[in-house]
Amino acid sequence: MVLFFKKELLYHSQSFSQPFGGSMRLWIKTPLAGMPDGAEGGLVVQGGIVAELVPSGRQPVADGVFDASAHVVLPGLINTHHHFYQTLTRAYRPAVDKKLFDWLVALYPVWARITEQEYRLAARLALVELLLSGCTTAADHHYLFPERLPNAIDIEMEEAASLGIRVVLCRGSMDLSTEDGGLPPPSVTQKIDVILADGERLAKTWHQRGPGAMSQLALAPCSPFSVTGELMRATAAQAEALDLRLHTHLAETEDENDFCAEKFGKRPLDYLEGLGWVNNRVWFAHGIHFNKSEMRRMGMAGCCVAHCPSSNMILGSGICPVGALEAAGVGVGLGVDGSASNDSSNMAQELRQALLLARAGRGVDAATSRDAVRWATEGSARCLGRDDIGRIAAGAQADLAFFKLDEPRFSGADDPLAALITCGAHRADRVMVGGIWRVVDGAIPGLDLPALMAAHDAAARRIRAA
Ligand SMILES: [Zn+2]
């Protein structure tokens, strides 16, 4: 099952899957909250999908029962934007309290030192953190391929498969270095032909299609200030040819607007539109600084936005106009963003941040707790071009996050679903992906978490000191 944990003994050897991914029927009985209307009796999982929704008072045919009466059960949370490798550079002193461009320039040389072994630990830790917070599908945007780290995406794919979490991994790229007026140093950029050939190889190796896909690939040049127009255009054409989704950072800061105005004489969206990047394959990370006409064009074209509230607040980048984007027809999902801008990879916490930030910007009517859940599930699924995840419905994947309200922070709460968001849930009690339990009693079965943390922390010290 686990091809590369053997060496490091971070996992025990036994399988931690259970039989309800097969033909057995498991009744998730009478959850405390979270079920769609008419399914208060819970749901039946069979063959990795939700086989049946159960009305209140009905007893379905089942081989086993999980009593969920103490759990709020949500569709598994879907993270639409992340940089796993950044778990190695959280709260890095020279980058603390910097805004985006200065923050990036402080970190590029450290990131350039990451080796495959360190990278594997970074990805594993990020995925573990996500799973424990109720996340069942994670998109990662990896755009750093220094000489010592050519196979970063393959490593992430292997780590995700070992943990049983669904992933959409974005083959990122940078080809505009400081030598050509870009922001990153040459040590972390690549040539266009190398980037495109690797994208094609990864798509052939890893990209699954259709309902239930566990591993998918998207193509993802990093940003207008680290990528040439030629690479942007070529990547859009490659995505069309290989039928893959497209992702990039856009409209994150005012500095980016200034950079695009100075270098291209255009606003960021106008620049990307001219390169074939405004269509229904695309989800942009951040999307803070769009004007009304840009939002309308994106909505008409079917673009989506990965809203990353914690990162936007830590870097002081601005407030994503979530309501205006949705009103314009733009799909909105949630992302934790890199673990060095968020300094966390916790999807449950991101729901609370999204609700609070929407209200800080636009008042109490701007969003409800249910909206925050919807963004992190249905909205995120739309970003990733998926309709088999992000909802609890007959035929959907059995990706579920179970939260207990048994910590002091929840004590005395009335509405369980609202409590999950406003009291600040941060850890799932159980998580199921495709009908298989991946988190049980707040832990990942078989994972030696202290050993993983010790190895990961040592790796972070190494790259800081190098
Ligand atoms: Zn990012």
Residues whose N, C-alpha, C, O or C-beta is under 5 A from the ligand:
A	BS01	ZN	D337 G338
